[in-house]
């Protein structure tokens, strides 16, 4: 999750990789927030 190096060839693949890492992080955080019963706004 906290990778600082991206082992891809090309800018497009690196962007895709970073987008997928961010999406996975956000989904995991969403599950945590929902289970904790935290409501936004």
CORJOPE-V994153 format. One record per pair of residues at least 6 apart in sequence whose C-alpha atoms are under 8 Angstrom apart, sorted by the first residue. I is the first residue (numbers start at 1). GAP is how many residues later the second one is. Records with the same first field share a line. If there is no record, write none. Layout:
I->GAP, GAP
This chain:
1->20, 24
6->8, 11
7->7
8->6
33->6
